[in-house]
Amino acid sequence: MWAPIDVLGSIIEGTASGGCFARHGVASLPRLVPSELTTLSICDLDTGHRSVVSDLPGAIGAREIAAFDRHFHQHPLVRAHGRNPRAMTSRLSDVLPTPTFRGLALYEDYYRAIRIDHVMAVPIHVRKNVIVSFVLNRSRRDFSDCERACLEALRPHLGSLYRLSRAAEGPQAAWGVPPADPATGEAGLTERECEVLRWLSGGKTDRDIAAILGISPRTVHKHLQRIYEKLGVETRTAACARYFFSTTTRPSFT
């Protein structure tokens, strides 16, 4: 088991070397607190939609994302943390008795489907309509007071690192996602097509991209077909080459 300082150091080192904060976070936190499924979750309180980066690509698919969104505003942790800048690390059992939770439609539609019984959320960024949290999930065994205290000790540092990584990516960057690329906009790509292309260029498979964006692999394939047409290419390799060419030849300002 890693110490909190080791976990934080791993995330800092990975992010500083050009890696994705979200990916390094969901990979490192279970080394401190065991988790069967760890995510970085962004909840938009205005739209009632959640986006997820998971340490197990494919574990949360489009169907599960839709199920979560149907019960978004009834989720006990969303209600506890939403629009609360003082939100702290909490277990589901801290805000709702476990038997009551298991009686909710949210549990039947979402958590039972992904085989999760216990949840702990670490809110690292709460601003107006947005909650960004690391979420650890387990079946059968709830999280202990000691595990909660360990993550709460890391929470302020994770929040600072998240905001620094966002600032480095630029004002248009999404959490854990590369910033929007104006060069691809010249080809008429939509925002979602740009997202698909960036993840494709990062070596992700159709299934990986589907899990990251909360859509189906079939939808990813349709996006790729339109990307090929707009870029005037016929293969994934050619599309990636076009993307890398546009980003590496963009003027830099110092």
N, C-alpha and C positions, 0 to 999 in steps of 0.2 A: 504494500500500500504506500502511495506517495504521500509526502507531507504537503500542506497547502502551499508553501513557498516553492516547492518543486513544480507543482501544477501550474502556478502562476508564471514561473520562469519558462516552462515549456510553451505556454500560450504566447508569451511576450516574444520569445525567440523565434517561434514559427511565424508570427505576424510581422515582426521586424524584418525577416528575411524575404518578405514579399508574399507570404502565404495568406490564406483567408482566415480572418479572425474567427468566423463562425465555425469553420471546419476544425481548426485547432482547439477551439473551446469544447466542442462536443466530443472530440477525441480524448481530451485531457482530463476533464472533470470526473469521468467514471474511475479514473485511477485513484481519486481521493475518496469518492463516495460511489460504491457499486451501483450501477444502473443498467437495466436491461435495454432501455431505449433512452437516448439523450438527444435533446433538440435545442436549437436556438429558435425561439418562436417570436414573431412580431404580430401583435394584435392591433388592428385598426378599429378603434371604438366607434368611429363614425360609420364605417361600412359594414362592421360586423364580420370581418374576414381575417383569417389567420394564415400567415405564410410560415413555412418551416424549413430549416436545414437540419437534417438528421444524421446521426452517426451510423445508421443502417439504411442506406438508400433503398427505397421501395417499401419500407416498413409502413409508411404512411402515404397511401395513394390518393388519387383524386376522390374516390368514394369516401374515404375516411375524412379527408379535408372538408368535403361537403357536409358530412354528418356533424363534424365539430361546429361548422359555421351555422348549422340549423339551430344549435343550442348555445351559440356564442354568448349572448347576453345573460344567459342563466348559469354560465359556468362559475362556480363559487370563487375560484382564484381570479378570474377576470373581474368579477364584481369587487373582490377585496383589494386588488391592486390597481384597478382602472382609475385614472386621473388622481392617483395618490402618490405624490413625489416622495413620500416617506415610506413607501411600501418596502417590506422586508421579506427575507426568505421565509416561505410558508409551505407547510404540507397541506394537502387537501383535508386531512383529518384535523388540522388546526382550526379550520373554518366551518367544517361540516362533519358530523359523525359518520363514520364509514357505512353503517347500515342505511342511513338516510341517502348517502351518495349513491349506493348501489340500487336504490329505488328510483333514481332519476332516469328520465328518458335519455339524457346525455350519456349515462353509463351504458345503457342498453344499446344505443345506436353507435357509440364511438369506442368507449374504453373496453367493452366486452369484445368488440371486433378485433382490437389490437392486443387483447389479452393482458390488460393492465388494470391493476387494482389500487395502486398507491402512486401518488404524484407529489413532487416537491418542485416549486417554482422559485427561481432566483431572479427577481426583477432588477435588471441592470440599467434600465433607461425608461423612465416614465415621464412623458412630456405631452400635455394636452390630450390628443386623441390616440397616442401611441404607447403601447407597452412592449418593451423588448425584454425577454426573459430566457435564461437557460432553464430547461425543464427536464428533470430526471424522473424516470418512470420505472416502477417495479411491479411484479405480481407477488401475491401472497404476503410478503413481509414489508411492513411500513418502515419509513425512514426514522432513525432514532434522533433524540435530542442532540446527541453529540454530532451526528452527521449534519443536522441542520445548522448547528453552531459553526462548524467548519466552513460551510458554504456561505453563511452570513458574514464570516470574517473576510472572505474573498470578495464578496459582492461589491463593495465600493471600488476596489481595484479593477474588477472586471468592467464596471461601468466606465471608469476613466479610460481603460484600454479600448473599449468599444468606441467611445467618442473620439479618441485619437485616431483610430483606424478609419472612422468615417471622415474625419477632417483630411486625412491623407488621401483618401479616394476622391474627394471633391464633393461639392454640395449636391450633385445629382446622384451620388452613389446610394444604392440600396444597401441594407445591412448584409454584410458578407458577400455582396455581389459586386463585380467590377463596375466602375462608373460607366455611364452611357457614352457611347463612342460617336461623335458627330460625323466621322468619316463614313460610317455605314448609313447614316441618315441620308446621304446624297443618293443612295441607291433606292430610296423610298421604303426602307424597312420600318416596320412598326416597332414600338417599344418592346413588345413581347418577342418579335422576331430577332431583335438585337440581343435580348437576353438569351434566347436559344443559341444564337451564333457564338456568343461569348463563352457559354458553358461548353459548347461543342469544341471551340478552340482550346479549351482547358483540358481536353481529353475525356470528357464525359460521354457515356453512351446515351442512347435515346431513353433507356429506362432510368438512368441516373438523372437526366434532365427532367423527365416527367416527375420524379419524386421530389426534386428540388423546387420545381415551379408549381407543384400541386395539380398537374394535368395528366392526361393519359399518354402513353407512348404513341398511340395513334395520332393524337393531336400534335405531338412533337414532330412526327413524320410529316404531317401536313404543313407545319410551319417550315420545315426544311425544304419541302418542295417549292414553296413560295420564295424562300431565300435563294435557292438555286436559280429560279427564273429571274428574280430581280438583279442578282449579281452576274448573270450570264455565265454560270458555271454548271457542271453536271455531276460533280462528286463532292463528298464531304471534305476531301483533302484540298480541293481547289477553293472551296468556300473558306476554309481555315486559312489558306495561304493569302487569299484576298483580305481577310480580316487582319492578319498579322502585318501585311504590307501597309495597310492603311494606318495602323497604329504606330508602327515603327518609323514611318516617314512623316508623321505629323510634326510640325515645328514645335520646339520646346522653348520655354521662356524662363530665364533665370534672373 
